[in-house]
Amino acid sequence: MDADRNATAEAAEPKEQGVSARVQREAVLNLRRFIEVARGRRNPLVHLQHNPDPDALGSAAAVQALLRRLFGTEADLAYTGRVGRVENRAMLRHLEIMIKPSYKLDYDEYDMVVLVDTHPGAGTCRLPEGVVPDVVIDHHPSVKAMQSIAFPYYDPDFGSTSTMVGALFVENGIPMDRRIATALTYGIRTDTMDLSRGTSPMDEHIYREVYGRADKQILSRIERARVPQEYFVTLERALRHAQVTDFALTTYLGTIGHSDSVAEIADLLFRLEGIRWVMVAGHAGPTLFCSIRAAAGRDVRAGRVARKISDGHGGGHDTFAAAQIPIPQPDGVATEVFAETRERFLKAVRAKKSLTRPLTVPPDALTLDP
């Protein structure tokens, strides 16, 4: 099959329904640019963000499928951290997404690197030193230029990277199987909190398209995956250590098994009435992981706050962000790093520390403490 002729034929004229013709034309042009870079590459690698979430997993699996359909090549999927959350592991299992630890790979063997759901310079990007990606597909805001990237498919107006990859399929008339449609559906759903956070009209349009082709039973199995007892232990610790300071809520989870815990707890605590800012932190190894949530409003920039409190080791969107703060070694104490980070956070969001109270009970209350 002639990949260029096939792709051009499949890149049908954009339809007018649901989104603007301009956005649809951009999807066609983006596919053509992707083809230009990928043409002739026989051993591609798709590299995910550190500690990949459903958006990273879904978009990576879809890029792998796109390369297979257009060029008949089989790309490896690489990750550097850990897939910890049970729903994410269920996604890997039920959708048969195979990812390889990066330490087992020889990057010199690959003739193209596609970076998904992160970008060079971001705290979630863990490419080996000296490896420059050929393609970057990401929706996270960046403070660095990407002139060295052959094809930077980058747009922070999208709510998820899965939307961006899904658009390459949908707006160009490229078929996708139920497995990929399900992966993209779950990626969009989780990164946008069911289309309630940071979405664009394109997110809603692509979500409708991929959801219509998804396997609803598998989606249900992923979303209802059983959680271990550790989840409830972490939740109890989060509630007991949580403090409400003016309109902000902060809590410390202590030692965590995986960094996804902080984001999961942050989403839960953000439901508290009257709260406009949330910061949840926990440490794993020499790193303090923080998740920030913010209510949408004028001059609300959660990503900017994340970068500020972490000395550049964080970032994100206006209403949700994350930071990974190194704990000084060998004598660094995680609790002290958290206390300092909390002070910087409260100062950054201008919460009055004099208005501080426990969310439930004081941390030293007579409860079971693991």
MARSESE-593422 format. One record per residue (C-alpha): residue in one letter; y, z, x. Coordinates in nm, 2 decimals, m for minus. Example, Ala and Ser with C-alpha at 12.3 -4.5 7.8 and 13.67 -1.06 7.14 Angstrom:
<pts>
@residuo a Y m0.45 Z 0.78 X 1.23 $
@residuo s Y m0.11 Z 0.71 X 1.37 $
</pts>
This chain:
<pts>
@residuo m Y 0.00 Z 0.00 X 0.00 $
@residuo d Y 0.35 Z m0.09 X 0.13 $
@residuo a Y 0.52 Z 0.25 X 0.11 $
@residuo d Y 0.88 Z 0.11 X 0.10 $
@residuo r Y 0.81 Z m0.15 X m0.16 $
@residuo n Y 0.61 Z 0.10 X m0.37 $
@residuo a Y 0.87 Z 0.37 X m0.35 $
@residuo t Y 1.15 Z 0.12 X m0.44 $
@residuo a Y 0.95 Z 0.00 X m0.74 $
@residuo e Y 0.89 Z 0.36 X m0.85 $
@residuo a Y 1.25 Z 0.45 X m0.80 $
@residuo a Y 1.34 Z 0.32 X m1.14 $
@residuo e Y 1.70 Z 0.29 X m1.27 $
@residuo p Y 1.81 Z 0.64 X m1.38 $
@residuo k Y 1.80 Z 0.73 X m1.75 $
@residuo e Y 2.11 Z 0.87 X m1.93 $
@residuo q Y 1.93 Z 1.15 X m2.11 $
@residuo g Y 2.00 Z 1.51 X m2.03 $
@residuo v Y 2.20 Z 1.48 X m1.70 $
@residuo s Y 2.48 Z 1.26 X m1.58 $
@residuo a Y 2.40 Z 0.92 X m1.44 $
@residuo r Y 2.57 Z 1.03 X m1.11 $
@residuo v Y 2.32 Z 1.31 X m1.05 $
@residuo q Y 2.03 Z 1.07 X m1.13 $
@residuo r Y 2.17 Z 0.81 X m0.89 $
@residuo e Y 2.18 Z 1.08 X m0.62 $
@residuo a Y 1.81 Z 1.16 X m0.67 $
@residuo v Y 1.73 Z 0.79 X m0.62 $
@residuo l Y 1.94 Z 0.77 X m0.31 $
@residuo n Y 1.79 Z 1.10 X m0.18 $
@residuo l Y 1.44 Z 0.96 X m0.21 $
@residuo r Y 1.54 Z 0.65 X m0.02 $
@residuo r Y 1.69 Z 0.86 X 0.26 $
@residuo f Y 1.37 Z 1.07 X 0.27 $
@residuo i Y 1.17 Z 0.75 X 0.30 $
@residuo e Y 1.38 Z 0.62 X 0.58 $
@residuo v Y 1.31 Z 0.94 X 0.78 $
@residuo a Y 0.95 Z 0.97 X 0.69 $
@residuo r Y 0.86 Z 0.60 X 0.74 $
@residuo g Y 0.60 Z 0.57 X 1.02 $
@residuo r Y 0.54 Z 0.94 X 1.06 $
@residuo r Y 0.17 Z 1.01 X 1.06 $
@residuo n Y 0.15 Z 1.39 X 1.12 $
@residuo p Y 0.42 Z 1.57 X 0.92 $
@residuo l Y 0.46 Z 1.95 X 0.89 $
@residuo v Y 0.63 Z 2.12 X 0.60 $
@residuo h Y 0.77 Z 2.45 X 0.72 $
@residuo l Y 0.85 Z 2.72 X 0.46 $
@residuo q Y 1.10 Z 3.01 X 0.47 $
@residuo h Y 0.99 Z 3.34 X 0.61 $
@residuo n Y 0.79 Z 3.55 X 0.36 $
@residuo p Y 0.77 Z 3.25 X 0.12 $
@residuo d Y 0.84 Z 3.31 X m0.25 $
@residuo p Y 0.73 Z 3.09 X m0.54 $
@residuo d Y 1.03 Z 2.86 X m0.50 $
@residuo a Y 0.93 Z 2.80 X m0.13 $
@residuo l Y 0.56 Z 2.76 X m0.22 $
@residuo g Y 0.63 Z 2.53 X m0.51 $
@residuo s Y 0.87 Z 2.30 X m0.33 $
@residuo a Y 0.65 Z 2.28 X m0.02 $
@residuo a Y 0.34 Z 2.19 X m0.22 $
@residuo a Y 0.55 Z 1.92 X m0.40 $
@residuo v Y 0.68 Z 1.78 X m0.07 $
@residuo q Y 0.32 Z 1.77 X 0.06 $
@residuo a Y 0.22 Z 1.58 X m0.26 $
@residuo l Y 0.52 Z 1.34 X m0.23 $
@residuo l Y 0.43 Z 1.25 X 0.13 $
@residuo r Y 0.07 Z 1.19 X 0.03 $
@residuo r Y 0.16 Z 0.96 X m0.26 $
@residuo l Y 0.42 Z 0.76 X m0.07 $
@residuo f Y 0.26 Z 0.73 X 0.27 $
@residuo g Y m0.10 Z 0.85 X 0.24 $
@residuo t Y m0.03 Z 1.12 X 0.50 $
@residuo e Y m0.16 Z 1.48 X 0.47 $
@residuo a Y 0.10 Z 1.73 X 0.58 $
@residuo d Y 0.03 Z 2.09 X 0.69 $
@residuo l Y 0.22 Z 2.38 X 0.53 $
@residuo a Y 0.33 Z 2.65 X 0.77 $
@residuo y Y 0.48 Z 2.99 X 0.72 $
@residuo t Y 0.58 Z 3.27 X 0.95 $
@residuo g Y 0.58 Z 3.59 X 0.75 $
@residuo r Y 0.36 Z 3.72 X 0.47 $
@residuo v Y 0.29 Z 3.64 X 0.11 $
@residuo g Y 0.28 Z 3.99 X m0.03 $
@residuo r Y 0.36 Z 4.00 X m0.40 $
@residuo v Y 0.05 Z 3.97 X m0.61 $
@residuo e Y 0.20 Z 3.69 X m0.83 $
@residuo n Y 0.27 Z 3.48 X m0.52 $
@residuo r Y m0.08 Z 3.53 X m0.39 $
@residuo a Y m0.21 Z 3.44 X m0.74 $
@residuo m Y 0.00 Z 3.12 X m0.72 $
@residuo l Y m0.17 Z 3.03 X m0.39 $
@residuo r Y m0.51 Z 3.10 X m0.54 $
@residuo h Y m0.49 Z 2.93 X m0.88 $
@residuo l Y m0.29 Z 2.63 X m0.76 $
@residuo e Y m0.50 Z 2.59 X m0.44 $
@residuo i Y m0.20 Z 2.58 X m0.21 $
@residuo m Y m0.32 Z 2.61 X 0.15 $
@residuo i Y m0.06 Z 2.74 X 0.40 $
@residuo k Y m0.12 Z 2.81 X 0.77 $
@residuo p Y 0.03 Z 3.09 X 0.98 $
@residuo s Y 0.27 Z 2.93 X 1.22 $
@residuo y Y 0.13 Z 3.11 X 1.53 $
@residuo k Y m0.19 Z 2.90 X 1.48 $
@residuo l Y m0.01 Z 2.57 X 1.51 $
@residuo d Y 0.10 Z 2.36 X 1.81 $
@residuo y Y 0.43 Z 2.22 X 1.70 $
@residuo d Y 0.41 Z 1.94 X 1.96 $
@residuo e Y 0.13 Z 1.78 X 1.76 $
@residuo y Y 0.36 Z 1.70 X 1.46 $
@residuo d Y 0.59 Z 1.40 X 1.45 $
@residuo m Y 0.81 Z 1.52 X 1.16 $
@residuo v Y 0.92 Z 1.87 X 1.04 $
@residuo v Y 1.04 Z 1.92 X 0.69 $
@residuo l Y 1.21 Z 2.26 X 0.63 $
@residuo v Y 1.20 Z 2.38 X 0.27 $
@residuo d Y 1.39 Z 2.66 X 0.09 $
@residuo t Y 1.58 Z 2.76 X 0.41 $
@residuo h Y 1.79 Z 2.60 X 0.68 $
@residuo p Y 1.86 Z 2.65 X 1.05 $
@residuo g Y 2.08 Z 2.95 X 1.11 $
@residuo a Y 1.96 Z 3.13 X 0.79 $
@residuo g Y 1.79 Z 3.47 X 0.82 $
@residuo t Y 1.49 Z 3.33 X 0.64 $
@residuo c Y 1.44 Z 3.05 X 0.89 $
@residuo r Y 1.19 Z 3.12 X 1.17 $
@residuo l Y 1.13 Z 2.79 X 1.33 $
@residuo p Y 1.03 Z 2.82 X 1.70 $
@residuo e Y 1.31 Z 2.79 X 1.95 $
@residuo g Y 1.38 Z 2.42 X 2.03 $
@residuo v Y 1.22 Z 2.28 X 1.71 $
@residuo v Y 1.48 Z 2.09 X 1.52 $
@residuo p Y 1.37 Z 1.98 X 1.16 $
@residuo d Y 1.40 Z 1.62 X 1.06 $
@residuo v Y 1.45 Z 1.70 X 0.70 $
@residuo v Y 1.60 Z 2.02 X 0.54 $
@residuo i Y 1.56 Z 2.07 X 0.16 $
@residuo d Y 1.74 Z 2.38 X 0.05 $
@residuo h Y 1.98 Z 2.52 X m0.21 $
@residuo h Y 2.09 Z 2.84 X m0.03 $
@residuo p Y 2.46 Z 2.85 X 0.07 $
@residuo s Y 2.50 Z 2.78 X 0.44 $
@residuo v Y 2.78 Z 2.88 X 0.69 $
@residuo k Y 2.66 Z 2.63 X 0.95 $
@residuo a Y 2.69 Z 2.25 X 0.96 $
@residuo m Y 2.38 Z 2.03 X 0.97 $
@residuo q Y 2.49 Z 1.74 X 1.18 $
@residuo s Y 2.17 Z 1.75 X 1.39 $
@residuo i Y 1.95 Z 1.70 X 1.09 $
@residuo a Y 1.84 Z 1.34 X 1.01 $
@residuo f Y 1.83 Z 1.41 X 0.64 $
@residuo p Y 1.99 Z 1.73 X 0.51 $
@residuo y Y 1.90 Z 1.73 X 0.14 $
@residuo y Y 2.12 Z 2.04 X 0.08 $
@residuo d Y 2.30 Z 2.14 X m0.24 $
@residuo p Y 2.39 Z 2.50 X m0.34 $
@residuo d Y 2.48 Z 2.38 X m0.69 $
@residuo f Y 2.11 Z 2.38 X m0.77 $
@residuo g Y 1.94 Z 2.70 X m0.88 $
@residuo s Y 1.62 Z 2.64 X m0.69 $
@residuo t Y 1.47 Z 2.42 X m0.42 $
@residuo s Y 1.19 Z 2.34 X m0.66 $
@residuo t Y 1.45 Z 2.17 X m0.88 $
@residuo m Y 1.56 Z 1.95 X m0.59 $
@residuo v Y 1.21 Z 1.84 X m0.51 $
@residuo g Y 1.12 Z 1.80 X m0.87 $
@residuo a Y 1.42 Z 1.56 X m0.91 $
@residuo l Y 1.28 Z 1.33 X m0.65 $
@residuo f Y 0.97 Z 1.29 X m0.87 $
@residuo v Y 1.13 Z 1.29 X m1.22 $
@residuo e Y 1.44 Z 1.08 X m1.16 $
@residuo n Y 1.24 Z 0.82 X m0.96 $
@residuo g Y 0.95 Z 0.79 X m1.20 $
@residuo i Y 0.70 Z 0.92 X m0.95 $
@residuo p Y 0.39 Z 1.07 X m1.12 $
@residuo m Y 0.30 Z 1.43 X m1.05 $
@residuo d Y m0.03 Z 1.60 X m1.14 $
@residuo r Y m0.05 Z 1.93 X m1.34 $
@residuo r Y m0.10 Z 2.14 X m1.03 $
@residuo i Y 0.23 Z 2.03 X m0.88 $
@residuo a Y 0.41 Z 2.05 X m1.21 $
@residuo t Y 0.29 Z 2.40 X m1.25 $
@residuo a Y 0.40 Z 2.50 X m0.90 $
@residuo l Y 0.75 Z 2.36 X m0.96 $
@residuo t Y 0.77 Z 2.52 X m1.30 $
@residuo y Y 0.70 Z 2.87 X m1.16 $
@residuo g Y 0.93 Z 2.81 X m0.86 $
@residuo i Y 1.22 Z 2.72 X m1.09 $
@residuo r Y 1.14 Z 3.00 X m1.33 $
@residuo t Y 1.13 Z 3.28 X m1.07 $
@residuo d Y 1.43 Z 3.17 X m0.86 $
@residuo t Y 1.66 Z 3.13 X m1.16 $
@residuo m Y 1.52 Z 3.43 X m1.36 $
@residuo d Y 1.41 Z 3.20 X m1.65 $
@residuo l Y 1.72 Z 2.98 X m1.61 $
@residuo s Y 1.96 Z 3.27 X m1.65 $
@residuo r Y 2.08 Z 3.29 X m1.29 $
@residuo g Y 2.27 Z 3.04 X m1.08 $
@residuo t Y 2.15 Z 2.73 X m1.28 $
@residuo s Y 2.30 Z 2.39 X m1.32 $
@residuo p Y 2.23 Z 2.13 X m1.60 $
@residuo m Y 1.99 Z 1.96 X m1.35 $
@residuo d Y 1.78 Z 2.28 X m1.33 $
@residuo e Y 1.74 Z 2.29 X m1.71 $
@residuo h Y 1.66 Z 1.91 X m1.72 $
@residuo i Y 1.40 Z 1.92 X m1.44 $
@residuo y Y 1.25 Z 2.24 X m1.58 $
@residuo r Y 1.19 Z 2.08 X m1.92 $
@residuo e Y 1.03 Z 1.78 X m1.75 $
@residuo v Y 0.79 Z 1.98 X m1.52 $
@residuo y Y 0.71 Z 2.25 X m1.78 $
@residuo g Y 0.60 Z 1.98 X m2.02 $
@residuo r Y 0.34 Z 1.87 X m1.76 $
@residuo a Y 0.24 Z 2.22 X m1.64 $
@residuo d Y m0.08 Z 2.40 X m1.70 $
@residuo k Y 0.03 Z 2.69 X m1.93 $
@residuo q Y m0.29 Z 2.89 X m1.89 $
@residuo i Y m0.26 Z 2.89 X m1.51 $
@residuo l Y 0.11 Z 2.99 X m1.55 $
@residuo s Y 0.00 Z 3.29 X m1.76 $
@residuo r Y m0.26 Z 3.39 X m1.51 $
@residuo i Y m0.01 Z 3.39 X m1.23 $
@residuo e Y 0.26 Z 3.58 X m1.42 $
@residuo r Y 0.01 Z 3.84 X m1.55 $
@residuo a Y m0.17 Z 3.90 X m1.21 $
@residuo r Y m0.28 Z 4.26 X m1.18 $
@residuo v Y m0.09 Z 4.48 X m0.94 $
@residuo p Y m0.23 Z 4.75 X m0.71 $
@residuo q Y m0.16 Z 5.12 X m0.73 $
@residuo e Y 0.08 Z 5.08 X m0.44 $
@residuo y Y 0.32 Z 4.90 X m0.68 $
@residuo f Y 0.36 Z 5.21 X m0.90 $
@residuo v Y 0.39 Z 5.44 X m0.60 $
@residuo t Y 0.67 Z 5.22 X m0.47 $
@residuo l Y 0.84 Z 5.22 X m0.81 $
@residuo e Y 0.82 Z 5.60 X m0.84 $
@residuo r Y 0.98 Z 5.63 X m0.49 $
@residuo a Y 1.25 Z 5.38 X m0.58 $
@residuo l Y 1.35 Z 5.57 X m0.90 $
@residuo r Y 1.34 Z 5.91 X m0.73 $
@residuo h Y 1.57 Z 5.80 X m0.44 $
@residuo a Y 1.80 Z 5.59 X m0.65 $
@residuo q Y 2.17 Z 5.69 X m0.67 $
@residuo v Y 2.44 Z 5.57 X m0.90 $
@residuo t Y 2.78 Z 5.55 X m0.73 $
@residuo d Y 3.05 Z 5.44 X m0.97 $
@residuo f Y 2.93 Z 5.10 X m1.08 $
@residuo a Y 2.68 Z 5.05 X m0.80 $
@residuo l Y 2.32 Z 5.16 X m0.76 $
@residuo t Y 2.14 Z 5.20 X m0.43 $
@residuo t Y 1.79 Z 5.31 X m0.34 $
@residuo y Y 1.55 Z 5.33 X m0.04 $
@residuo l Y 1.18 Z 5.25 X m0.07 $
@residuo g Y 1.08 Z 5.38 X 0.27 $
@residuo t Y 0.79 Z 5.20 X 0.44 $
@residuo i Y 0.69 Z 4.89 X 0.24 $
@residuo g Y 0.38 Z 4.67 X 0.26 $
@residuo h Y 0.58 Z 4.35 X 0.21 $
@residuo s Y 0.94 Z 4.25 X 0.18 $
@residuo d Y 0.90 Z 4.11 X m0.17 $
@residuo s Y 0.91 Z 4.47 X m0.30 $
@residuo v Y 1.28 Z 4.51 X m0.25 $
@residuo a Y 1.36 Z 4.20 X m0.45 $
@residuo e Y 1.12 Z 4.30 X m0.73 $
@residuo i Y 1.27 Z 4.65 X m0.76 $
@residuo a Y 1.63 Z 4.52 X m0.73 $
@residuo d Y 1.57 Z 4.29 X m1.03 $
@residuo l Y 1.43 Z 4.58 X m1.23 $
@residuo l Y 1.71 Z 4.83 X m1.15 $
@residuo f Y 1.98 Z 4.57 X m1.22 $
@residuo r Y 1.90 Z 4.61 X m1.59 $
@residuo l Y 2.06 Z 4.96 X m1.59 $
@residuo e Y 2.35 Z 4.97 X m1.83 $
@residuo g Y 2.70 Z 4.98 X m1.67 $
@residuo i Y 2.58 Z 4.87 X m1.33 $
@residuo r Y 2.75 Z 4.57 X m1.15 $
@residuo w Y 2.60 Z 4.60 X m0.81 $
@residuo v Y 2.25 Z 4.69 X m0.68 $
@residuo m Y 2.12 Z 4.73 X m0.33 $
@residuo v Y 1.75 Z 4.81 X m0.26 $
@residuo a Y 1.61 Z 4.85 X 0.09 $
@residuo g Y 1.28 Z 4.92 X 0.26 $
@residuo h Y 1.15 Z 4.88 X 0.61 $
@residuo a Y 0.85 Z 4.71 X 0.75 $
@residuo g Y 0.80 Z 4.73 X 1.12 $
@residuo p Y 1.13 Z 4.69 X 1.31 $
@residuo t Y 1.32 Z 4.54 X 1.02 $
@residuo l Y 1.52 Z 4.69 X 0.72 $
@residuo f Y 1.49 Z 4.45 X 0.43 $
@residuo c Y 1.77 Z 4.46 X 0.17 $
@residuo s Y 1.81 Z 4.28 X m0.17 $
@residuo i Y 2.14 Z 4.27 X m0.34 $
@residuo r Y 2.22 Z 4.19 X m0.70 $
@residuo a Y 2.56 Z 4.15 X m0.86 $
@residuo a Y 2.70 Z 4.08 X m1.21 $
@residuo a Y 2.87 Z 3.74 X m1.23 $
@residuo g Y 3.25 Z 3.77 X m1.22 $
@residuo r Y 3.57 Z 3.67 X m1.05 $
@residuo d Y 3.55 Z 3.70 X m0.67 $
@residuo v Y 3.19 Z 3.82 X m0.68 $
@residuo r Y 3.01 Z 3.70 X m0.36 $
@residuo a Y 2.68 Z 3.88 X m0.30 $
@residuo g Y 2.60 Z 3.65 X m0.01 $
@residuo r Y 2.92 Z 3.74 X 0.16 $
@residuo v Y 2.85 Z 4.11 X 0.11 $
@residuo a Y 2.50 Z 4.06 X 0.26 $
@residuo r Y 2.63 Z 3.90 X 0.57 $
@residuo k Y 2.90 Z 4.16 X 0.61 $
@residuo i Y 2.67 Z 4.47 X 0.59 $
@residuo s Y 2.41 Z 4.32 X 0.82 $
@residuo d Y 2.64 Z 4.17 X 1.09 $
@residuo g Y 2.54 Z 3.82 X 1.00 $
@residuo h Y 2.17 Z 3.89 X 0.93 $
@residuo g Y 2.19 Z 3.81 X 0.56 $
@residuo g Y 2.32 Z 3.57 X 0.30 $
@residuo g Y 2.26 Z 3.43 X m0.04 $
@residuo h Y 2.43 Z 3.33 X m0.36 $
@residuo d Y 2.71 Z 3.47 X m0.56 $
@residuo t Y 2.50 Z 3.70 X m0.77 $
@residuo f Y 2.19 Z 3.76 X m0.55 $
@residuo a Y 2.14 Z 3.79 X m0.18 $
@residuo a Y 1.93 Z 3.94 X 0.09 $
@residuo a Y 1.95 Z 4.08 X 0.44 $
@residuo q Y 1.71 Z 4.15 X 0.72 $
@residuo i Y 1.86 Z 4.41 X 0.95 $
@residuo p Y 1.70 Z 4.48 X 1.29 $
@residuo i Y 1.61 Z 4.85 X 1.35 $
@residuo p Y 1.70 Z 4.94 X 1.72 $
@residuo q Y 1.39 Z 4.98 X 1.93 $
@residuo p Y 1.23 Z 5.19 X 2.05 $
@residuo d Y 1.42 Z 5.49 X 1.92 $
@residuo g Y 1.57 Z 5.35 X 1.60 $
@residuo v Y 1.52 Z 5.54 X 1.28 $
@residuo a Y 1.49 Z 5.34 X 0.96 $
@residuo t Y 1.65 Z 5.61 X 0.74 $
@residuo e Y 1.96 Z 5.62 X 0.96 $
@residuo v Y 1.99 Z 5.24 X 0.95 $
@residuo f Y 1.96 Z 5.25 X 0.57 $
@residuo a Y 2.23 Z 5.53 X 0.54 $
@residuo e Y 2.47 Z 5.33 X 0.75 $
@residuo t Y 2.39 Z 5.01 X 0.56 $
@residuo r Y 2.44 Z 5.19 X 0.23 $
@residuo e Y 2.79 Z 5.32 X 0.34 $
@residuo r Y 2.89 Z 4.96 X 0.44 $
@residuo f Y 2.76 Z 4.83 X 0.11 $
@residuo l Y 2.95 Z 5.08 X m0.10 $
@residuo k Y 3.27 Z 5.01 X 0.10 $
@residuo a Y 3.22 Z 4.63 X 0.07 $
@residuo v Y 3.19 Z 4.65 X m0.31 $
@residuo r Y 3.46 Z 4.92 X m0.34 $
@residuo a Y 3.26 Z 5.18 X m0.52 $
@residuo k Y 3.39 Z 5.53 X m0.53 $
@residuo k Y 3.15 Z 5.76 X m0.34 $
@residuo s Y 3.29 Z 6.06 X m0.51 $
@residuo l Y 3.13 Z 5.93 X m0.83 $
@residuo t Y 2.77 Z 5.96 X m0.71 $
@residuo r Y 2.48 Z 6.10 X m0.91 $
@residuo p Y 2.10 Z 6.07 X m0.90 $
@residuo l Y 1.95 Z 5.81 X m1.13 $
@residuo t Y 1.66 Z 6.03 X m1.24 $
@residuo v Y 1.60 Z 6.34 X m1.03 $
@residuo p Y 1.71 Z 6.45 X m0.68 $
@residuo p Y 1.49 Z 6.31 X m0.40 $
@residuo d Y 1.37 Z 6.67 X m0.32 $
@residuo a Y 1.26 Z 6.74 X m0.67 $
@residuo l Y 0.90 Z 6.87 X m0.71 $
@residuo t Y 0.72 Z 6.54 X m0.76 $
@residuo l Y 0.44 Z 6.38 X m0.57 $
@residuo d Y 0.57 Z 6.22 X m0.25 $
@residuo p Y 0.33 Z 6.00 X m0.06 $
</pts>
